[in-house]
Structures are given as structure tokens and as C-alpha cells.
Amino acid sequence: MAQILPYLLCSALYAAVAVVLARAMARPDWSAPLGRGTLHLATALPLALHTALLYGSVFAGGQMYLGVGNSVSVIIWLTVLIYWGGSFFQRLEGLQVFINAAAALLVWAPLLLPSVHPLSHIDLPAFRAHLLISLLAYSLFTIASLQALMMAILENRLHGARLPAYLQSLPPLLTIERLLFRIIAMGFVLLTLTLISGMFFSEMLVGQPLKFNHKVVFGILSWCIYAALLAGRRIYGWRGRLALRWTLAGFLALLLAYVGSKFVVEVILHR
């Protein structure tokens, strides 16, 4: 019970921030710096608690545990952190409603899917850099997929009922779309570095640069999908629903490559 309470508090704080943000943006005085600044600081509370929970879960007993639960929690933590930092420079509150709501659910992942085995080779600085780059890549693609879903909802609501207040505060669709492709481009660079460094460690540890398991296959597939999307955008001007479908397809492949492989090994095979 004592272990559940901090997670319950963190989840409740994330949910509260999402609800308060959505309601605050409906008020006429929302643009006042004091109101916006207070809610920005409020986001720091669940983020700080999430940081403490992650540190205790990932670095338990002097080892490093990065199983499926901790990985999901780290990715959503980085996503919240990136959006929270960006909100001081751009109007991202409407997007933060989605992010905080997702964090309220995913913060439970380490408790529901605890890590069993610690990571090996963590003493190597290059391997730690590989982990950091890969987690940043997954976080950027998580942001891109959430933004793509939000754009799909926004585009659909534009042709139907009146938009909720927190969606009305968002920048124009074309501006969000440009931001989406910048995020995808940055994530693509980091994913490329992840695959290259992964081949290096595979060569060093098992004697072959590519071990064709389903993690590698889906990782390469996601790289190909994002490469095709960026090329299609550059050459043919892909946008709208076509671009959103490719974005979500790439994220699904990436999810199967990383989280899916860990889930199969740890939860189903218990290895």
C-alpha cells in the first residue's frame, strides 16, 4: 500500500493539471501572464514526483533496470518534460492537456510491469549514450504521434461541432503540421544514431552487426517508414491525413520494436 500511494498522488496531480488547464483556457482572462505562469509551475509538481519515482525504480539496489514498465514511464516523463520546457516559449497548453492526461495513466507502468533483470554493460559510457539517444528518439516520436492524433481530432472537429476551449487555443493546423515534421526530422536523426550505435554494440557483444530478431526488423521498418514520410514531404509535399497515417504507422512499428520486444521477453516469456 505504501508503494502505491506515491504513484496514486503523481497520477492524480497529472490528471488535475490536465483538467485545470482545460478549464482555465475557457476563461476570458486565460492569457494573463499570472494565470499561465501559475499553471506552468503546477506542472512541475507531478513532474518532480515522477522524477523521484523513476529514479527509485530505474536505479534500484545500485543496478539499472529498464524493463518495459520503466521504459514506458521514462518516455512519457521525457515527453512531459519537453512540452513543459517548450511551454515557456510557445503556447502549448492545449497540447499539454493531452500529454498530462496520458502521463496520469502511464506513470503506473513501473508498478504494473516491474523490471526483473538489471541491464548489463551499463558501466560503458558509449552504451549509456546509446540508451539516452534511443530514449530521446522514442520520446520525440511519442510527441509526434500524440500531436498527429490531436491534429486528426482537430481536423475532424473543424468540420463538425464547435471546438473545445483548449483546442481553440492551439496554433493553426499548418503551423502545428510544420512543427510535427520538425519533431519527426529530429527524431529520425536520433533513430538513425540509435540503429548505428546498436549495430556497433551488437558487433562488440555477439560478434555480428545485425542479429535479425523482431526488435531489429521492426526498428528498421520504422526507420524506413519515417524516411519515406520525410522524403514524401520534401518531394511531393505530403500533408494532411496521408502524413498523419504514415506518422502513426512509423510509431506503431517503433512501439513493436522496443516496448513490444521487452513485453514479450519480460511479461510473456519471463526472461
DOMAR-545240 format. One record per residue: residue number from 1; chain; y, z, x of N, C-alpha, C in turn. Coordinates in steps of 0.02 Angstrom, whole numbers, always signed. Layout:
- NUM,A,Y,Z,X,Y,Z,X,Y,Z,X;
...
This chain:
- 1,A,-61,+0,+41,+0,+0,+0,+63,+0,+43;
- 2,A,+62,+41,+97,+120,+44,+141,+135,-23,+174;
- 3,A,+82,-63,+186,+91,-128,+217,+120,-178,+169;
- 4,A,+106,-170,+104,+130,-217,+54,+204,-208,+40;
- 5,A,+229,-147,+41,+297,-132,+21,+350,-172,+59;
- 6,A,+347,-178,+127,+398,-219,+161,+397,-292,+139;
- 7,A,+338,-320,+128,+333,-389,+104,+361,-396,+34;
- 8,A,+347,-346,-8,+374,-346,-76,+450,-344,-75;
- 9,A,+477,-302,-32,+550,-296,-27,+581,-360,-2;
- 10,A,+551,-390,+50,+576,-453,+78,+574,-509,+26;
- 11,A,+518,-514,-10,+512,-565,-62,+563,-555,-117;
- 12,A,+572,-492,-137,+620,-478,-191,+692,-494,-168;
- 13,A,+708,-480,-105,+775,-495,-80,+788,-570,-77;
- 14,A,+738,-609,-54,+746,-682,-54,+756,-708,-126;
- 15,A,+715,-683,-172,+720,-704,-242,+789,-685,-271;
- 16,A,+812,-625,-254,+877,-603,-279,+933,-646,-254;
- 17,A,+930,-664,-190,+982,-708,-161,+982,-776,-196;
- 18,A,+923,-803,-210,+918,-868,-244,+949,-864,-314;
- 19,A,+933,-811,-351,+959,-803,-419,+1034,-792,-418;
- 20,A,+1058,-748,-373,+1130,-733,-370,+1169,-795,-348;
- 21,A,+1142,-833,-301,+1175,-895,-280,+1182,-943,-339;
- 22,A,+1127,-953,-376,+1128,-999,-433,+1179,-977,-485;
- 23,A,+1183,-912,-498,+1230,-887,-548,+1302,-887,-523;
- 24,A,+1311,-871,-459,+1379,-867,-432,+1413,-935,-432;
- 25,A,+1373,-987,-419,+1403,-1054,-416,+1425,-1080,-484;
- 26,A,+1404,-1045,-537,+1426,-1064,-604,+1495,-1036,-620;
- 27,A,+1520,-990,-579,+1585,-959,-592,+1642,-1003,-565;
- 28,A,+1699,-1004,-599,+1756,-1044,-576,+1783,-1024,-508;
- 29,A,+1777,-959,-490,+1805,-934,-427,+1756,-937,-369;
- 30,A,+1701,-977,-378,+1649,-978,-327,+1675,-1002,-259;
- 31,A,+1724,-1047,-259,+1748,-1075,-195,+1788,-1025,-154;
- 32,A,+1804,-968,-184,+1842,-917,-146,+1803,-896,-85;
- 33,A,+1836,-895,-25,+1801,-878,+37,+1766,-810,+35;
- 34,A,+1796,-760,+0,+1766,-694,-2,+1698,-695,-37;
- 35,A,+1695,-731,-94,+1632,-735,-132,+1578,-770,-93;
- 36,A,+1595,-826,-62,+1546,-863,-23,+1524,-824,+38;
- 37,A,+1572,-792,+72,+1556,-754,+132,+1510,-696,+118;
- 38,A,+1520,-662,+61,+1478,-606,+43,+1405,-627,+33;
- 39,A,+1396,-684,-1,+1328,-708,-13,+1296,-734,+51;
- 40,A,+1335,-762,+97,+1308,-782,+162,+1281,-721,+199;
- 41,A,+1318,-667,+197,+1295,-606,+230,+1234,-577,+195;
- 42,A,+1232,-584,+128,+1175,-559,+90,+1110,-593,+111;
- 43,A,+1113,-656,+129,+1054,-693,+151,+1026,-664,+216;
- 44,A,+1070,-633,+255,+1049,-605,+319,+1001,-546,+309;
- 45,A,+1004,-512,+252,+961,-453,+241,+887,-472,+238;
- 46,A,+866,-517,+192,+795,-536,+192,+775,-572,+255;
- 47,A,+821,-609,+285,+806,-645,+347,+790,-596,+404;
- 48,A,+829,-542,+408,+817,-492,+460,+751,-456,+449;
- 49,A,+736,-439,+386,+673,-405,+371,+614,-452,+384;
- 50,A,+623,-515,+366,+571,-565,+379,+558,-571,+454;
- 51,A,+611,-569,+494,+604,-572,+567,+562,-514,+593;
- 52,A,+576,-454,+568,+538,-395,+589,+465,-399,+569;
- 53,A,+452,-422,+507,+383,-430,+483,+345,-481,+525;
- 54,A,+379,-537,+540,+347,-589,+580,+331,-564,+650;
- 55,A,+377,-530,+680,+366,-505,+748,+305,-459,+750;
- 56,A,+301,-414,+702,+244,-369,+700,+178,-403,+686;
- 57,A,+180,-458,+647,+119,-494,+630,+97,-542,+685;
- 58,A,+145,-576,+715,+128,-626,+767,+110,-593,+833;
- 59,A,+147,-540,+852,+136,-508,+917,+102,-440,+909;
- 60,A,+49,-439,+870,+13,-377,+858,-32,-360,+918;
- 61,A,-31,-297,+939,-75,-274,+991,-67,-308,+1059;
- 62,A,-7,-332,+1073,+5,-364,+1138,-22,-435,+1142;
- 63,A,-52,-460,+1089,-76,-529,+1087,-29,-571,+1043;
- 64,A,-43,-636,+1039,-4,-680,+995,-51,-712,+945;
- 65,A,-37,-700,+881,-78,-726,+826,-36,-777,+787;
- 66,A,-61,-839,+784,-25,-892,+749,-74,-931,+705;
- 67,A,-108,-893,+661,-153,-925,+613,-114,-957,+557;
- 68,A,-150,-978,+506,-118,-1016,+452,-64,-975,+417;
- 69,A,-78,-910,+403,-28,-869,+368,+35,-860,+409;
- 70,A,+27,-841,+473,+85,-832,+516,+122,-898,+527;
- 71,A,+86,-953,+533,+117,-1018,+544,+162,-1037,+486;
- 72,A,+135,-1029,+425,+175,-1045,+365,+237,-1001,+362;
- 73,A,+229,-937,+377,+285,-891,+374,+338,-907,+428;
- 74,A,+316,-925,+488,+363,-945,+541,+402,-1007,+521;
- 75,A,+368,-1056,+492,+400,-1119,+473,+453,-1107,+419;
- 76,A,+437,-1067,+368,+487,-1054,+316,+543,-1010,+343;
- 77,A,+527,-964,+390,+579,-923,+421,+628,-967,+459;
- 78,A,+603,-1014,+498,+647,-1060,+535,+688,-1102,+487;
- 79,A,+658,-1123,+432,+693,-1163,+382,+752,-1124,+352;
- 80,A,+739,-1061,+333,+793,-1019,+306,+847,-1009,+359;
- 81,A,+827,-996,+421,+875,-984,+475,+919,-1045,+487;
- 82,A,+889,-1105,+488,+928,-1166,+499,+978,-1177,+443;
- 83,A,+955,-1169,+380,+1001,-1179,+324,+1054,-1125,+321;
- 84,A,+1036,-1063,+337,+1085,-1009,+336,+1139,-1021,+389;
- 85,A,+1118,-1042,+449,+1167,-1057,+501,+1211,-1116,+482;
- 86,A,+1180,-1168,+453,+1218,-1227,+434,+1266,-1214,+377;
- 87,A,+1252,-1163,+335,+1294,-1150,+277,+1364,-1124,+297;
- 88,A,+1371,-1101,+359,+1437,-1078,+381,+1483,-1137,+397;
- 89,A,+1454,-1197,+404,+1493,-1256,+422,+1494,-1309,+367;
- 90,A,+1444,-1309,+323,+1441,-1357,+268,+1423,-1321,+204;
- 91,A,+1438,-1353,+147,+1421,-1325,+82,+1347,-1339,+67;
- 92,A,+1304,-1292,+82,+1232,-1300,+74,+1203,-1249,+24;
- 93,A,+1246,-1216,-15,+1222,-1162,-58,+1172,-1187,-109;
- 94,A,+1184,-1247,-137,+1138,-1274,-186,+1068,-1284,-158;
- 95,A,+1065,-1306,-95,+1001,-1314,-61,+970,-1246,-45;
- 96,A,+1012,-1197,-31,+986,-1130,-15,+952,-1096,-74;
- 97,A,+970,-1116,-134,+935,-1090,-193,+861,-1108,-189;
- 98,A,+847,-1171,-172,+777,-1194,-165,+743,-1158,-106;
- 99,A,+777,-1154,-49,+747,-1127,+11,+730,-1053,+3;
- 100,A,+777,-1015,-26,+763,-943,-35,+709,-931,-86;
- 101,A,+705,-972,-138,+652,-966,-187,+584,-980,-155;
- 102,A,+581,-1031,-112,+518,-1046,-76,+500,-990,-28;
- 103,A,+550,-962,+6,+537,-907,+54,+511,-845,+18;
- 104,A,+534,-833,-44,+511,-775,-82,+436,-778,-94;
- 105,A,+408,-838,-99,+336,-847,-108,+299,-848,-42;
- 106,A,+325,-886,+6,+288,-898,+68,+290,-840,+118;
- 107,A,+336,-793,+107,+339,-735,+152,+274,-694,+148;
- 108,A,+237,-701,+93,+174,-665,+84,+116,-695,+124;
- 109,A,+125,-754,+153,+69,-789,+185,+32,-749,+238;
- 110,A,+66,-713,+283,+28,-675,+334,-16,-621,+304;
- 111,A,+5,-593,+247,-34,-540,+216,-94,-570,+178;
- 112,A,-84,-627,+146,-137,-659,+107,-187,-696,+151;
- 113,A,-162,-725,+208,-205,-763,+253,-195,-736,+324;
- 114,A,-222,-677,+338,-210,-645,+403,-245,-683,+460;
- 115,A,-213,-681,+518,-242,-713,+578,-300,-671,+604;
- 116,A,-351,-705,+629,-411,-671,+653,-414,-670,+729;
- 117,A,-401,-728,+760,-408,-734,+832,-340,-745,+865;
- 118,A,-327,-711,+921,-264,-723,+957,-265,-790,+993;
- 119,A,-205,-815,+1008,-200,-878,+1045,-218,-867,+1118;
- 120,A,-250,-917,+1147,-263,-916,+1219,-210,-959,+1254;
- 121,A,-205,-951,+1320,-159,-989,+1363,-86,-977,+1346;
- 122,A,-72,-922,+1311,-3,-909,+1292,+39,-887,+1352;
- 123,A,+5,-870,+1408,+41,-850,+1468,+72,-909,+1504;
- 124,A,+54,-970,+1485,+81,-1030,+1516,+149,-1048,+1484;
- 125,A,+203,-1050,+1523,+269,-1067,+1494,+269,-1135,+1459;
- 126,A,+234,-1184,+1487,+233,-1251,+1457,+199,-1249,+1388;
- 127,A,+148,-1207,+1381,+114,-1201,+1317,+159,-1167,+1265;
- 128,A,+197,-1117,+1286,+244,-1085,+1241,+298,-1135,+1218;
- 129,A,+320,-1178,+1265,+369,-1230,+1246,+339,-1279,+1196;
- 130,A,+275,-1296,+1206,+240,-1341,+1159,+238,-1309,+1089;
- 131,A,+223,-1245,+1085,+221,-1211,+1021,+290,-1211,+988;
- 132,A,+342,-1196,+1026,+409,-1193,+999,+430,-1262,+972;
- 133,A,+418,-1314,+1011,+437,-1381,+990,+399,-1401,+926;
- 134,A,+334,-1386,+924,+295,-1404,+865,+319,-1367,+803;
- 135,A,+334,-1303,+810,+358,-1265,+752,+426,-1289,+728;
- 136,A,+470,-1307,+775,+535,-1335,+757,+526,-1402,+720;
- 137,A,+479,-1443,+744,+466,-1507,+712,+442,-1496,+640;
- 138,A,+393,-1450,+631,+367,-1437,+564,+422,-1408,+519;
- 139,A,+466,-1367,+547,+520,-1339,+507,+569,-1393,+484;
- 140,A,+586,-1439,+529,+631,-1494,+510,+600,-1538,+456;
- 141,A,+536,-1552,+462,+503,-1593,+411,+494,-1554,+346;
- 142,A,+488,-1488,+350,+487,-1447,+289,+554,-1452,+254;
- 143,A,+609,-1448,+292,+676,-1456,+265,+683,-1525,+233;
- 144,A,+659,-1576,+268,+665,-1645,+243,+626,-1653,+177;
- 145,A,+566,-1624,+173,+526,-1632,+112,+557,-1594,+54;
- 146,A,+583,-1533,+67,+616,-1496,+14,+679,-1532,-9;
- 147,A,+715,-1561,+38,+775,-1598,+21,+757,-1661,-18;
- 148,A,+702,-1694,-1,+680,-1753,-38,+661,-1735,-110;
- 149,A,+626,-1678,-118,+610,-1655,-186,+673,-1640,-226;
- 150,A,+721,-1606,-193,+783,-1590,-227,+821,-1654,-246;
- 151,A,+820,-1705,-203,+853,-1769,-218,+819,-1803,-277;
- 152,A,+753,-1799,-280,+716,-1830,-336,+735,-1796,-401;
- 153,A,+741,-1729,-400,+761,-1692,-460,+833,-1710,-479;
- 154,A,+876,-1713,-429,+946,-1730,-441,+954,-1799,-470;
- 155,A,+918,-1848,-442,+922,-1917,-466,+896,-1922,-537;
- 156,A,+842,-1885,-552,+814,-1886,-619,+861,-1855,-670;
- 157,A,+894,-1799,-650,+939,-1764,-696,+1004,-1803,-707;
- 158,A,+1022,-1844,-659,+1083,-1884,-668,+1078,-1932,-727;
- 159,A,+1016,-1952,-743,+1005,-1999,-798,+987,-1962,-863;
- 160,A,+988,-1896,-861,+967,-1858,-920,+1016,-1804,-938;
- 161,A,+992,-1743,-940,+1033,-1687,-961,+1086,-1668,-910;
- 162,A,+1130,-1624,-929,+1183,-1600,-885,+1154,-1561,-827;
- 163,A,+1182,-1571,-768,+1157,-1538,-708,+1172,-1463,-709;
- 164,A,+1125,-1421,-683,+1141,-1350,-674,+1198,-1342,-624;
- 165,A,+1231,-1285,-627,+1291,-1274,-585,+1275,-1280,-511;
- 166,A,+1217,-1253,-490,+1201,-1254,-418,+1186,-1325,-393;
- 167,A,+1167,-1371,-439,+1158,-1441,-419,+1224,-1479,-420;
- 168,A,+1270,-1458,-464,+1335,-1490,-467,+1375,-1480,-403;
- 169,A,+1362,-1425,-368,+1399,-1409,-307,+1376,-1449,-246;
- 170,A,+1320,-1486,-254,+1293,-1522,-197,+1337,-1583,-180;
- 171,A,+1334,-1606,-117,+1371,-1666,-99,+1342,-1727,-136;
- 172,A,+1376,-1785,-134,+1349,-1844,-167,+1280,-1864,-139;
- 173,A,+1241,-1899,-179,+1173,-1917,-160,+1172,-1957,-94;
- 174,A,+1220,-2002,-85,+1221,-2042,-24,+1232,-1998,+38;
- 175,A,+1274,-1947,+31,+1286,-1901,+86,+1222,-1861,+102;
- 176,A,+1189,-1837,+50,+1126,-1800,+60,+1073,-1844,+91;
- 177,A,+1072,-1908,+70,+1023,-1954,+97,+1034,-1967,+172;
- 178,A,+1098,-1974,+192,+1112,-1983,+263,+1091,-1922,+303;
- 179,A,+1104,-1862,+275,+1082,-1800,+308,+1006,-1797,+313;
- 180,A,+972,-1820,+260,+898,-1821,+260,+871,-1862,+318;
- 181,A,+899,-1921,+329,+874,-1964,+382,+891,-1938,+451;
- 182,A,+947,-1902,+458,+962,-1870,+522,+910,-1816,+537;
- 183,A,+892,-1776,+486,+842,-1724,+495,+775,-1755,+513;
- 184,A,+756,-1809,+479,+693,-1843,+493,+693,-1871,+564;
- 185,A,+749,-1900,+586,+753,-1927,+654,+745,-1872,+706;
- 186,A,+777,-1815,+696,+769,-1759,+743,+698,-1732,+743;
- 187,A,+669,-1726,+683,+600,-1704,+678,+552,-1752,+710;
- 188,A,+566,-1817,+705,+523,-1868,+734,+522,-1863,+810;
- 189,A,+580,-1851,+839,+584,-1842,+912,+542,-1781,+934;
- 190,A,+549,-1726,+897,+511,-1666,+914,+436,-1675,+901;
- 191,A,+418,-1712,+848,+348,-1726,+835,+318,-1769,+891;
- 192,A,+356,-1817,+916,+334,-1859,+971,+320,-1816,+1033;
- 193,A,+367,-1770,+1048,+358,-1725,+1105,+297,-1680,+1094;
- 194,A,+286,-1659,+1031,+228,-1616,+1015,+163,-1653,+1029;
- 195,A,+158,-1715,+1008,+97,-1754,+1019,+85,-1768,+1093;
- 196,A,+139,-1783,+1129,+132,-1797,+1201,+110,-1734,+1238;
- 197,A,+144,-1678,+1224,+125,-1615,+1258,+56,-1592,+1236;
- 198,A,+37,-1607,+1173,-30,-1590,+1150,-83,-1628,+1189;
- 199,A,-70,-1692,+1204,-117,-1732,+1244,-122,-1704,+1315;
- 200,A,-66,-1680,+1342,-67,-1651,+1409,-111,-1589,+1411;
- 201,A,-104,-1544,+1361,-145,-1484,+1361,-217,-1499,+1345;
- 202,A,-230,-1550,+1304,-299,-1570,+1290,-333,-1595,+1354;
- 203,A,-297,-1633,+1394,-323,-1658,+1457,-337,-1600,+1505;
- 204,A,-292,-1551,+1505,-298,-1495,+1551,-355,-1448,+1531;
- 205,A,-365,-1438,+1466,-412,-1387,+1442,-482,-1415,+1429;
- 206,A,-487,-1475,+1402,-553,-1502,+1385,-570,-1566,+1422;
- 207,A,-525,-1589,+1465,-540,-1646,+1507,-532,-1714,+1475;
- 208,A,-502,-1718,+1415,-488,-1783,+1384,-422,-1778,+1347;
- 209,A,-380,-1831,+1352,-313,-1828,+1324,-311,-1826,+1248;
- 210,A,-361,-1855,+1215,-362,-1855,+1142,-432,-1837,+1118;
- 211,A,-437,-1783,+1082,-500,-1764,+1051,-493,-1779,+976;
- 212,A,-527,-1831,+953,-513,-1857,+886,-545,-1814,+832;
- 213,A,-515,-1756,+821,-532,-1716,+762,-482,-1732,+708;
- 214,A,-490,-1701,+649,-446,-1720,+594,-374,-1697,+605;
- 215,A,-364,-1646,+647,-296,-1624,+663,-258,-1679,+700;
- 216,A,-291,-1709,+750,-259,-1763,+788,-249,-1825,+745;
- 217,A,-299,-1842,+705,-295,-1902,+663,-236,-1896,+614;
- 218,A,-231,-1840,+579,-176,-1831,+531,-109,-1824,+566;
- 219,A,-108,-1794,+627,-46,-1790,+665,-20,-1859,+683;
- 220,A,-65,-1902,+707,-45,-1971,+725,-25,-2010,+662;
- 221,A,-62,-1998,+606,-45,-2032,+543,+25,-2013,+520;
- 222,A,+42,-1949,+524,+109,-1928,+503,+162,-1959,+549;
- 223,A,+147,-1963,+614,+195,-1995,+661,+205,-2068,+641;
- 224,A,+152,-2103,+624,+157,-2174,+604,+197,-2182,+540;
- 225,A,+187,-2136,+492,+223,-2140,+429,+298,-2131,+440;
- 226,A,+316,-2080,+480,+387,-2069,+493,+417,-2125,+535;
- 227,A,+378,-2152,+582,+403,-2209,+621,+417,-2269,+576;
- 228,A,+371,-2283,+529,+380,-2338,+482,+441,-2326,+437;
- 229,A,+450,-2263,+416,+507,-2246,+373,+573,-2258,+409;
- 230,A,+578,-2234,+471,+640,-2242,+510,+652,-2316,+525;
- 231,A,+599,-2353,+540,+606,-2425,+553,+627,-2461,+489;
- 232,A,+597,-2443,+432,+615,-2474,+369,+687,-2459,+350;
- 233,A,+710,-2400,+365,+780,-2381,+352,+826,-2422,+395;
- 234,A,+808,-2429,+459,+851,-2465,+507,+853,-2540,+493;
- 235,A,+794,-2569,+479,+789,-2642,+473,+803,-2666,+402;
- 236,A,+773,-2632,+353,+777,-2655,+284,+822,-2612,+239;
- 237,A,+849,-2559,+267,+894,-2516,+228,+859,-2476,+174;
- 238,A,+797,-2455,+187,+759,-2417,+137,+799,-2356,+116;
- 239,A,+798,-2342,+51,+832,-2283,+25,+802,-2267,-44;
- 240,A,+829,-2217,-75,+808,-2200,-143,+737,-2175,-147;
- 241,A,+704,-2193,-202,+637,-2168,-215,+586,-2191,-163;
- 242,A,+594,-2251,-137,+548,-2276,-86,+550,-2231,-25;
- 243,A,+609,-2214,-2,+617,-2171,+57,+589,-2101,+42;
- 244,A,+601,-2076,-19,+577,-2010,-36,+500,-2007,-36;
- 245,A,+468,-2060,-61,+395,-2062,-62,+367,-2061,+9;
- 246,A,+396,-2100,+54,+373,-2102,+123,+385,-2034,+157;
- 247,A,+441,-2002,+142,+455,-1936,+171,+402,-1885,+150;
- 248,A,+385,-1884,+87,+336,-1836,+62,+266,-1853,+86;
- 249,A,+251,-1918,+93,+185,-1938,+119,+177,-1916,+191;
- 250,A,+229,-1923,+231,+226,-1901,+301,+218,-1826,+306;
- 251,A,+252,-1789,+262,+246,-1716,+264,+176,-1694,+242;
- 252,A,+147,-1728,+193,+80,-1711,+171,+29,-1721,+228;
- 253,A,+36,-1777,+264,-8,-1789,+322,+1,-1736,+375;
- 254,A,+64,-1716,+387,+78,-1664,+437,+50,-1597,+414;
- 255,A,+55,-1583,+350,+28,-1521,+322,-48,-1518,+331;
- 256,A,-81,-1574,+319,-153,-1577,+328,-172,-1571,+401;
- 257,A,-130,-1597,+445,-144,-1595,+517,-141,-1524,+544;
- 258,A,-91,-1487,+526,-80,-1422,+557,-105,-1365,+514;
- 259,A,-74,-1355,+457,-94,-1299,+414,-164,-1310,+386;
- 260,A,-180,-1373,+367,-245,-1389,+339,-302,-1374,+388;
- 261,A,-292,-1394,+451,-344,-1382,+501,-354,-1307,+513;
- 262,A,-300,-1269,+516,-305,-1197,+526,-338,-1164,+465;
- 263,A,-322,-1189,+406,-352,-1160,+345,-428,-1170,+345;
- 264,A,-449,-1231,+362,-521,-1246,+363,-557,-1202,+414;
- 265,A,-528,-1198,+475,-561,-1161,+528,-563,-1086,+514;
- 266,A,-506,-1058,+493,-500,-985,+486,-525,-959,+419;
- 267,A,-509,-994,+365,-525,-967,+298,-593,-989,+274;
- 268,A,-610,-1054,+285,-673,-1080,+260,-729,-1069,+309;
- 269,A,-718,-1086,+374,-771,-1079,+424,-771,-1011,+458;
- 270,A,-717,-972,+449,-713,-904,+479,-723,-906,+555;
- 271,A,-689,-953,+588,-696,-958,+660,-629,-945,+694;
